[in-house]
Amino acid sequence: MTDDQLSALIKDAIDAAGRAYAPYSNYHVGAALHTPAGVVYSGCNIENAAYPATICAERVALVKAVSEGVRKFDVIVVATPNGGSPCGLCRQMLYEFAPSLRVLMVDFNGAVHWDGPLSDLLLHGFGPDNLET
Ligand code: THU
């Protein structure tokens, strides 16, 4: 991915955070999930008055893509106010499709707080291969 493509993806994630529905935590999150074909699926967190029904930005982006038949991903940018880290549920769901996904955590100024592989965030993760006996 070129620097320009990465800058565009960071902007996509920050823009997506602007669409967050987060009246309870007021912690707005955006995600931009990039495919090897160059398509981007964005997501924002969507909270609910029944708090556990909340869905994170990363999983919104992922389910949008997978429900459209797309299963290959190479980069995700997660934008939060403070460069926060993807939760465990999101790590697990992303690992299913892209264990070597490149993950960038950025803040709303576009500063990169972390840049590395998903497999570093979910060490020895459980994936489809583990179901083969
Ligand atoms: N959140 C995400 O959208 N992604 C994460 O990986 C961490 C947490 C959201 C969920 C909730 O709406 C808010 O951030 C506070 O936890």
Backbone and ligand atoms as CSV (ligand in chain L), in Angstrom:
chain,resi,resn,atom,element,x,y,z
A,1,MET,N,N,0.850,-1.209,0.000
A,1,MET,CA,C,0.000,0.000,0.000
A,1,MET,C,C,0.878,1.248,0.000
A,2,THR,N,N,0.570,2.185,-0.882
A,2,THR,CA,C,1.372,3.407,-0.951
A,2,THR,C,C,1.026,4.340,0.214
A,3,ASP,N,N,1.878,5.332,0.434
A,3,ASP,CA,C,1.615,6.316,1.494
A,3,ASP,C,C,0.304,7.050,1.237
A,4,ASP,N,N,0.053,7.356,-0.047
A,4,ASP,CA,C,-1.196,8.069,-0.372
A,4,ASP,C,C,-2.421,7.207,-0.075
A,5,GLN,N,N,-2.320,5.912,-0.420
A,5,GLN,CA,C,-3.437,5.007,-0.140
A,5,GLN,C,C,-3.671,4.891,1.364
A,6,LEU,N,N,-2.561,4.831,2.099
A,6,LEU,CA,C,-2.695,4.717,3.557
A,6,LEU,C,C,-3.297,5.987,4.152
A,7,SER,N,N,-2.882,7.125,3.643
A,7,SER,CA,C,-3.463,8.393,4.123
A,7,SER,C,C,-4.956,8.437,3.848
A,8,ALA,N,N,-5.361,7.947,2.672
A,8,ALA,CA,C,-6.793,7.937,2.323
A,8,ALA,C,C,-7.555,7.001,3.249
A,9,LEU,N,N,-6.926,5.864,3.577
A,9,LEU,CA,C,-7.589,4.894,4.457
A,9,LEU,C,C,-7.729,5.456,5.874
A,10,ILE,N,N,-6.716,6.171,6.322
A,10,ILE,CA,C,-6.790,6.822,7.641
A,10,ILE,C,C,-7.919,7.850,7.643
A,11,LYS,N,N,-8.031,8.598,6.572
A,11,LYS,CA,C,-9.122,9.587,6.486
A,11,LYS,C,C,-10.474,8.882,6.482
A,12,ASP,N,N,-10.578,7.767,5.768
A,12,ASP,CA,C,-11.844,7.008,5.747
A,12,ASP,C,C,-12.247,6.584,7.164
A,13,ALA,N,N,-11.272,6.121,7.946
A,13,ALA,CA,C,-11.567,5.657,9.306
A,13,ALA,C,C,-11.999,6.829,10.196
A,14,ILE,N,N,-11.326,7.949,10.070
A,14,ILE,CA,C,-11.689,9.136,10.863
A,14,ILE,C,C,-13.077,9.638,10.460
A,15,ASP,N,N,-13.343,9.640,9.162
A,15,ASP,CA,C,-14.678,10.060,8.691
A,15,ASP,C,C,-15.758,9.133,9.240
A,16,ALA,N,N,-15.457,7.836,9.250
A,16,ALA,CA,C,-16.442,6.862,9.740
A,16,ALA,C,C,-16.758,7.111,11.220
A,17,ALA,N,N,-15.739,7.501,11.974
A,17,ALA,CA,C,-15.967,7.795,13.396
A,17,ALA,C,C,-16.974,8.929,13.572
A,18,GLY,N,N,-17.034,9.798,12.584
A,18,GLY,CA,C,-17.992,10.905,12.621
A,18,GLY,C,C,-19.435,10.432,12.518
A,19,ARG,N,N,-19.621,9.192,12.093
A,19,ARG,CA,C,-20.977,8.641,11.975
A,19,ARG,C,C,-21.313,7.720,13.155
A,20,ALA,N,N,-20.421,7.664,14.144
A,20,ALA,CA,C,-20.662,6.789,15.301
A,20,ALA,C,C,-21.968,7.162,15.998
A,21,TYR,N,N,-22.647,6.130,16.465
A,21,TYR,CA,C,-23.811,6.348,17.332
A,21,TYR,C,C,-23.378,5.857,18.708
A,22,ALA,N,N,-22.911,6.782,19.514
A,22,ALA,CA,C,-22.307,6.406,20.807
A,22,ALA,C,C,-22.769,7.352,21.909
A,23,PRO,N,N,-24.097,7.431,22.139
A,23,PRO,CA,C,-24.598,8.382,23.131
A,23,PRO,C,C,-24.299,7.973,24.568
A,24,TYR,N,N,-23.916,6.717,24.798
A,24,TYR,CA,C,-23.710,6.236,26.169
A,24,TYR,C,C,-22.256,6.393,26.603
A,25,SER,N,N,-21.344,5.955,25.762
A,25,SER,CA,C,-19.925,6.094,26.118
A,25,SER,C,C,-19.350,7.421,25.624
A,26,ASN,N,N,-19.950,7.962,24.589
A,26,ASN,CA,C,-19.409,9.140,23.891
A,26,ASN,C,C,-17.992,8.888,23.373
A,27,TYR,N,N,-17.630,7.620,23.199
A,27,TYR,CA,C,-16.320,7.240,22.650
A,27,TYR,C,C,-16.571,6.831,21.190
A,28,HIS,N,N,-16.206,7.715,20.288
A,28,HIS,CA,C,-16.507,7.483,18.871
A,28,HIS,C,C,-15.358,6.721,18.205
A,29,VAL,N,N,-15.740,5.692,17.457
A,29,VAL,CA,C,-14.736,4.850,16.802
A,29,VAL,C,C,-15.111,4.694,15.331
A,30,GLY,N,N,-14.094,4.722,14.485
A,30,GLY,CA,C,-14.289,4.471,13.055
A,30,GLY,C,C,-13.301,3.429,12.585
A,31,ALA,N,N,-13.718,2.646,11.605
A,31,ALA,CA,C,-12.817,1.641,11.043
A,31,ALA,C,C,-12.904,1.696,9.527
A,32,ALA,N,N,-11.778,1.458,8.882
A,32,ALA,CA,C,-11.737,1.357,7.422
A,32,ALA,C,C,-10.960,0.088,7.085
A,33,LEU,N,N,-11.677,-0.849,6.480
A,33,LEU,CA,C,-11.139,-2.180,6.176
A,33,LEU,C,C,-10.886,-2.265,4.677
A,34,HIS,N,N,-9.640,-2.542,4.330
A,34,HIS,CA,C,-9.190,-2.479,2.933
A,34,HIS,C,C,-8.986,-3.884,2.383
A,35,THR,N,N,-9.446,-4.096,1.151
A,35,THR,CA,C,-9.258,-5.401,0.510
A,35,THR,C,C,-8.086,-5.342,-0.471
A,36,PRO,N,N,-7.507,-6.517,-0.801
A,36,PRO,CA,C,-6.418,-6.528,-1.777
A,36,PRO,C,C,-6.846,-5.968,-3.137
A,37,ALA,N,N,-8.162,-5.983,-3.406
A,37,ALA,CA,C,-8.669,-5.425,-4.668
A,37,ALA,C,C,-8.818,-3.907,-4.603
A,38,GLY,N,N,-8.554,-3.334,-3.418
A,38,GLY,CA,C,-8.581,-1.877,-3.299
A,38,GLY,C,C,-9.918,-1.300,-2.869
A,39,VAL,N,N,-10.822,-2.170,-2.445
A,39,VAL,CA,C,-12.136,-1.694,-1.983
A,39,VAL,C,C,-12.066,-1.456,-0.469
A,40,VAL,N,N,-12.778,-0.446,-0.004
A,40,VAL,CA,C,-12.769,-0.106,1.425
A,40,VAL,C,C,-14.178,-0.246,1.993
A,41,TYR,N,N,-14.272,-0.948,3.111
A,41,TYR,CA,C,-15.526,-1.041,3.865
A,41,TYR,C,C,-15.318,-0.295,5.175
A,42,SER,N,N,-16.205,0.654,5.435
A,42,SER,CA,C,-16.040,1.433,6.662
A,42,SER,C,C,-17.089,1.021,7.682
A,43,GLY,N,N,-16.820,1.358,8.932
A,43,GLY,CA,C,-17.772,1.070,10.003
A,43,GLY,C,C,-17.585,2.038,11.149
A,44,CYS,N,N,-18.632,2.185,11.927
A,44,CYS,CA,C,-18.560,2.990,13.151
A,44,CYS,C,C,-19.215,2.190,14.269
A,45,ASN,N,N,-18.919,2.565,15.502
A,45,ASN,CA,C,-19.592,1.859,16.599
A,45,ASN,C,C,-21.040,2.306,16.689
A,46,ILE,N,N,-21.892,1.343,17.008
A,46,ILE,CA,C,-23.337,1.600,17.108
A,46,ILE,C,C,-23.785,1.055,18.458
A,47,GLU,N,N,-24.070,1.986,19.366
A,47,GLU,CA,C,-24.432,1.574,20.733
A,47,GLU,C,C,-25.940,1.365,20.839
A,48,ASN,N,N,-26.345,0.848,21.985
A,48,ASN,CA,C,-27.743,0.509,22.203
A,48,ASN,C,C,-28.077,0.732,23.664
A,49,ALA,N,N,-29.323,1.131,23.932
A,49,ALA,CA,C,-29.772,1.342,25.303
A,49,ALA,C,C,-29.621,0.069,26.129
A,50,ALA,N,N,-29.748,-1.079,25.470
A,50,ALA,CA,C,-29.382,-2.353,26.106
A,50,ALA,C,C,-27.887,-2.531,25.822
A,51,TYR,N,N,-27.043,-2.056,26.721
A,51,TYR,CA,C,-25.614,-1.838,26.433
A,51,TYR,C,C,-24.900,-2.992,25.713
A,52,PRO,N,N,-25.127,-4.258,26.125
A,52,PRO,CA,C,-24.351,-5.334,25.465
A,52,PRO,C,C,-24.690,-5.528,23.992
A,53,ALA,N,N,-25.779,-4.923,23.542
A,53,ALA,CA,C,-26.139,-5.045,22.125
A,53,ALA,C,C,-25.273,-4.154,21.240
A,54,THR,N,N,-24.419,-3.361,21.847
A,54,THR,CA,C,-23.495,-2.491,21.096
A,54,THR,C,C,-22.607,-3.300,20.165
A,55,ILE,N,N,-22.344,-2.736,18.988
A,55,ILE,CA,C,-21.376,-3.366,18.077
A,55,ILE,C,C,-20.263,-2.368,17.772
A,56,CYS,N,N,-19.043,-2.885,17.728
A,56,CYS,CA,C,-17.863,-2.052,17.490
A,56,CYS,C,C,-17.718,-1.702,16.008
A,57,ALA,N,N,-16.970,-0.646,15.778
A,57,ALA,CA,C,-16.725,-0.155,14.419
A,57,ALA,C,C,-16.080,-1.225,13.525
A,58,GLU,N,N,-15.109,-1.955,14.074
A,58,GLU,CA,C,-14.378,-2.940,13.269
A,58,GLU,C,C,-15.308,-4.051,12.796
A,59,ARG,N,N,-16.189,-4.486,13.701
A,59,ARG,CA,C,-17.095,-5.574,13.311
A,59,ARG,C,C,-18.169,-5.093,12.351
A,60,VAL,N,N,-18.577,-3.837,12.465
A,60,VAL,CA,C,-19.516,-3.300,11.471
A,60,VAL,C,C,-18.862,-3.341,10.084
A,61,ALA,N,N,-17.637,-2.875,9.991
A,61,ALA,CA,C,-16.938,-2.896,8.693
A,61,ALA,C,C,-16.813,-4.326,8.177
A,62,LEU,N,N,-16.444,-5.238,9.076
A,62,LEU,CA,C,-16.239,-6.635,8.663
A,62,LEU,C,C,-17.548,-7.268,8.187
A,63,VAL,N,N,-18.616,-7.103,8.931
A,63,VAL,CA,C,-19.859,-7.776,8.534
A,63,VAL,C,C,-20.448,-7.144,7.278
A,64,LYS,N,N,-20.199,-5.865,7.079
A,64,LYS,CA,C,-20.626,-5.266,5.811
A,64,LYS,C,C,-19.944,-5.972,4.652
A,65,ALA,N,N,-18.636,-6.163,4.775
A,65,ALA,CA,C,-17.867,-6.784,3.687
A,65,ALA,C,C,-18.266,-8.244,3.484
A,66,VAL,N,N,-18.267,-8.995,4.568
A,66,VAL,CA,C,-18.523,-10.442,4.434
A,66,VAL,C,C,-19.939,-10.685,3.903
A,67,SER,N,N,-20.871,-9.861,4.334
A,67,SER,CA,C,-22.250,-10.038,3.862
A,67,SER,C,C,-22.402,-9.669,2.399
A,68,GLU,N,N,-21.394,-8.981,1.851
A,68,GLU,CA,C,-21.376,-8.684,0.413
A,68,GLU,C,C,-20.533,-9.701,-0.350
A,69,GLY,N,N,-20.066,-10.729,0.351
A,69,GLY,CA,C,-19.313,-11.794,-0.315
A,69,GLY,C,C,-17.820,-11.586,-0.337
A,70,VAL,N,N,-17.332,-10.587,0.399
A,70,VAL,CA,C,-15.899,-10.267,0.406
A,70,VAL,C,C,-15.264,-10.854,1.660
A,71,ARG,N,N,-14.173,-11.602,1.488
A,71,ARG,CA,C,-13.554,-12.294,2.619
A,71,ARG,C,C,-12.050,-12.104,2.716
A,72,LYS,N,N,-11.491,-11.310,1.826
A,72,LYS,CA,C,-10.037,-11.099,1.859
A,72,LYS,C,C,-9.764,-9.638,2.240
A,73,PHE,N,N,-8.876,-9.483,3.226
A,73,PHE,CA,C,-8.563,-8.148,3.728
A,73,PHE,C,C,-7.065,-8.041,3.978
A,74,ASP,N,N,-6.517,-6.855,3.726
A,74,ASP,CA,C,-5.080,-6.707,3.981
A,74,ASP,C,C,-4.740,-5.639,5.022
A,75,VAL,N,N,-5.567,-4.613,5.159
A,75,VAL,CA,C,-5.252,-3.542,6.119
A,75,VAL,C,C,-6.546,-3.059,6.772
A,76,ILE,N,N,-6.474,-2.769,8.067
A,76,ILE,CA,C,-7.573,-2.056,8.728
A,76,ILE,C,C,-6.994,-0.891,9.503
A,77,VAL,N,N,-7.662,0.242,9.394
A,77,VAL,CA,C,-7.325,1.397,10.230
A,77,VAL,C,C,-8.460,1.598,11.219
A,78,VAL,N,N,-8.108,1.720,12.483
A,78,VAL,CA,C,-9.088,1.962,13.543
A,78,VAL,C,C,-8.798,3.341,14.117
A,79,ALA,N,N,-9.810,4.205,14.052
A,79,ALA,CA,C,-9.637,5.582,14.532
A,79,ALA,C,C,-10.463,5.807,15.796
A,80,THR,N,N,-9.805,6.284,16.824
A,80,THR,CA,C,-10.455,6.603,18.105
A,80,THR,C,C,-9.910,7.956,18.579
A,81,PRO,N,N,-10.527,8.515,19.615
A,81,PRO,CA,C,-10.021,9.821,20.083
A,81,PRO,C,C,-8.564,9.757,20.546
A,82,ASN,N,N,-8.152,8.571,21.026
A,82,ASN,CA,C,-6.826,8.484,21.658
A,82,ASN,C,C,-5.951,7.356,21.097
A,83,GLY,N,N,-6.269,6.884,19.907
A,83,GLY,CA,C,-5.464,5.815,19.309
A,83,GLY,C,C,-5.668,4.484,19.999
A,84,GLY,N,N,-6.875,4.261,20.504
A,84,GLY,CA,C,-7.177,3.059,21.292
A,84,GLY,C,C,-7.130,1.780,20.475
A,85,SER,N,N,-7.159,0.696,21.190
A,85,SER,CA,C,-6.873,-0.626,20.636
A,85,SER,C,C,-8.166,-1.406,20.365
A,86,PRO,N,N,-8.190,-2.225,19.312
A,86,PRO,CA,C,-9.378,-3.046,19.036
A,86,PRO,C,C,-9.653,-4.035,20.174
A,87,CYS,N,N,-10.929,-4.229,20.468
A,87,CYS,CA,C,-11.283,-5.130,21.572
A,87,CYS,C,C,-11.060,-6.588,21.166
A,88,GLY,N,N,-11.155,-7.460,22.136
A,88,GLY,CA,C,-10.905,-8.885,21.898
A,88,GLY,C,C,-11.883,-9.513,20.919
A,89,LEU,N,N,-13.136,-9.132,21.016
A,89,LEU,CA,C,-14.125,-9.691,20.081
A,89,LEU,C,C,-13.783,-9.324,18.650
A,90,CYS,N,N,-13.406,-8.082,18.446
A,90,CYS,CA,C,-13.055,-7.634,17.091
A,90,CYS,C,C,-11.795,-8.344,16.593
A,91,ARG,N,N,-10.818,-8.494,17.463
A,91,ARG,CA,C,-9.599,-9.216,17.067
A,91,ARG,C,C,-9.947,-10.622,16.603
A,92,GLN,N,N,-10.805,-11.295,17.373
A,92,GLN,CA,C,-11.171,-12.662,17.045
A,92,GLN,C,C,-11.920,-12.734,15.719
A,93,MET,N,N,-12.861,-11.838,15.516
A,93,MET,CA,C,-13.643,-11.908,14.273
A,93,MET,C,C,-12.807,-11.585,13.052
A,94,LEU,N,N,-11.875,-10.639,13.201
A,94,LEU,CA,C,-10.985,-10.316,12.075
A,94,LEU,C,C,-10.032,-11.472,11.789
A,95,TYR,N,N,-9.576,-12.146,12.845
A,95,TYR,CA,C,-8.612,-13.255,12.726
A,95,TYR,C,C,-9.180,-14.392,11.875
A,96,GLU,N,N,-10.484,-14.577,11.952
A,96,GLU,CA,C,-11.148,-15.632,11.173
A,96,GLU,C,C,-10.832,-15.504,9.682
A,97,PHE,N,N,-10.786,-14.273,9.197
A,97,PHE,CA,C,-10.639,-14.037,7.755
A,97,PHE,C,C,-9.235,-13.596,7.376
A,98,ALA,N,N,-8.541,-12.933,8.297
A,98,ALA,CA,C,-7.260,-12.319,7.912
A,98,ALA,C,C,-6.283,-12.307,9.078
A,99,PRO,N,N,-5.708,-13.485,9.421
A,99,PRO,CA,C,-4.810,-13.526,10.584
A,99,PRO,C,C,-3.574,-12.636,10.435
A,100,SER,N,N,-3.162,-12.354,9.218
A,100,SER,CA,C,-1.982,-11.498,9.058
A,100,SER,C,C,-2.353,-10.066,8.656
A,101,LEU,N,N,-3.594,-9.721,8.890
A,101,LEU,CA,C,-4.071,-8.359,8.618
A,101,LEU,C,C,-3.132,-7.326,9.251
A,102,ARG,N,N,-2.839,-6.260,8.511
A,102,ARG,CA,C,-2.093,-5.133,9.090
A,102,ARG,C,C,-3.096,-4.215,9.798
A,103,VAL,N,N,-2.810,-3.924,11.055
A,103,VAL,CA,C,-3.711,-3.095,11.868
A,103,VAL,C,C,-3.012,-1.787,12.218
A,104,LEU,N,N,-3.690,-0.696,11.960
A,104,LEU,CA,C,-3.171,0.604,12.402
A,104,LEU,C,C,-4.174,1.229,13.363
A,105,MET,N,N,-3.683,1.695,14.492
A,105,MET,CA,C,-4.510,2.423,15.455
A,105,MET,C,C,-4.109,3.884,15.356
A,106,VAL,N,N,-5.088,4.719,15.058
A,106,VAL,CA,C,-4.792,6.145,14.872
A,106,VAL,C,C,-5.726,6.974,15.744
A,107,ASP,N,N,-5.330,8.220,15.971
A,107,ASP,CA,C,-6.246,9.141,16.653
A,107,ASP,C,C,-6.881,10.056,15.611
A,108,PHE,N,N,-7.715,10.966,16.076
A,108,PHE,CA,C,-8.480,11.787,15.131
A,108,PHE,C,C,-7.636,12.855,14.443
A,109,ASN,N,N,-6.386,12.991,14.867
A,109,ASN,CA,C,-5.456,13.850,14.124
A,109,ASN,C,C,-4.709,13.062,13.057
A,110,GLY,N,N,-4.947,11.758,13.016
A,110,GLY,CA,C,-4.267,10.915,12.035
A,110,GLY,C,C,-2.931,10.391,12.534
A,111,ALA,N,N,-2.587,10.680,13.785
A,111,ALA,CA,C,-1.319,10.162,14.328
A,111,ALA,C,C,-1.436,8.649,14.545
A,112,VAL,N,N,-0.409,7.929,14.108
A,112,VAL,CA,C,-0.410,6.470,14.228
A,112,VAL,C,C,0.171,6.072,15.590
A,113,HIS,N,N,-0.645,5.362,16.384
A,113,HIS,CA,C,-0.197,4.923,17.717
A,113,HIS,C,C,0.343,3.498,17.689
A,114,TRP,N,N,-0.074,2.729,16.699
A,114,TRP,CA,C,0.390,1.340,16.601
A,114,TRP,C,C,0.198,0.885,15.157
A,115,ASP,N,N,1.118,0.093,14.660
A,115,ASP,CA,C,1.058,-0.410,13.280
A,115,ASP,C,C,1.722,-1.775,13.282
A,116,GLY,N,N,0.922,-2.821,13.126
A,116,GLY,CA,C,1.509,-4.158,13.158
A,116,GLY,C,C,0.474,-5.194,12.768
A,117,PRO,N,N,0.883,-6.467,12.792
A,117,PRO,CA,C,-0.019,-7.534,12.363
A,117,PRO,C,C,-1.028,-7.929,13.442
A,118,LEU,N,N,-2.200,-8.324,12.980
A,118,LEU,CA,C,-3.243,-8.806,13.896
A,118,LEU,C,C,-2.732,-9.968,14.738
A,119,SER,N,N,-1.860,-10.788,14.156
A,119,SER,CA,C,-1.359,-11.951,14.893
A,119,SER,C,C,-0.529,-11.532,16.112
A,120,ASP,N,N,-0.057,-10.303,16.154
A,120,ASP,CA,C,0.617,-9.795,17.359
A,120,ASP,C,C,-0.396,-9.350,18.417
A,121,LEU,N,N,-1.592,-8.987,17.952
A,121,LEU,CA,C,-2.635,-8.556,18.896
A,121,LEU,C,C,-3.410,-9.744,19.448
A,122,LEU,N,N,-3.370,-10.852,18.698
A,122,LEU,CA,C,-4.084,-12.062,19.123
A,122,LEU,C,C,-3.110,-13.236,18.978
A,123,LEU,N,N,-2.202,-13.309,19.941
A,123,LEU,CA,C,-1.154,-14.330,19.890
A,123,LEU,C,C,-1.753,-15.727,19.984
A,124,HIS,N,N,-1.244,-16.637,19.134
A,124,HIS,CA,C,-1.733,-18.019,19.140
A,124,HIS,C,C,-3.259,-18.056,19.054
A,125,GLY,N,N,-3.799,-17.227,18.175
A,125,GLY,CA,C,-5.251,-17.117,18.059
A,125,GLY,C,C,-5.901,-18.414,17.591
A,126,PHE,N,N,-7.153,-18.550,17.932
A,126,PHE,CA,C,-7.940,-19.702,17.499
A,126,PHE,C,C,-8.591,-19.346,16.175
A,127,GLY,N,N,-8.334,-20.179,15.163
A,127,GLY,CA,C,-8.899,-19.922,13.847
A,127,GLY,C,C,-9.441,-21.172,13.206
A,128,PRO,N,N,-9.899,-21.078,11.977
A,128,PRO,CA,C,-10.500,-22.221,11.287
A,128,PRO,C,C,-9.592,-23.456,11.276
A,129,ASP,N,N,-8.279,-23.256,11.174
A,129,ASP,CA,C,-7.342,-24.396,11.138
A,129,ASP,C,C,-7.428,-25.247,12.393
A,130,ASN,N,N,-7.755,-24.604,13.507
A,130,ASN,CA,C,-7.804,-25.338,14.775
A,130,ASN,C,C,-8.943,-26.350,14.824
A,131,LEU,N,N,-9.903,-26.213,13.926
A,131,LEU,CA,C,-11.030,-27.137,13.922
A,131,LEU,C,C,-10.733,-28.401,13.123
A,132,GLU,N,N,-9.548,-28.372,12.421
A,132,GLU,CA,C,-9.166,-29.579,11.679
A,132,GLU,C,C,-8.531,-30.568,12.639
A,133,THR,N,N,-9.049,-31.788,12.662
A,133,THR,CA,C,-8.522,-32.756,13.637
A,133,THR,C,C,-7.615,-33.779,12.950
L,1,THU,N1,N,-15.398,0.182,20.569
L,1,THU,C1,C,-15.201,-0.046,19.236
L,1,THU,O1,O,-15.982,0.423,18.400
L,1,THU,N2,N,-14.126,-0.778,18.870
L,1,THU,C2,C,-13.257,-1.364,19.748
L,1,THU,O2,O,-12.471,-2.201,19.349
L,1,THU,C3,C,-13.278,-0.941,21.149
L,1,THU,C4,C,-14.548,-0.348,21.622
L,1,THU,C5,C,-16.575,0.951,20.987
L,1,THU,C6,C,-17.641,0.141,21.675
L,1,THU,C7,C,-18.346,1.192,22.484
L,1,THU,O3,O,-19.339,1.794,21.669
L,1,THU,C8,C,-17.274,2.223,22.783
L,1,THU,O4,O,-16.205,1.954,21.881
L,1,THU,C9,C,-16.753,2.168,24.207
L,1,THU,O5,O,-16.377,0.884,24.568
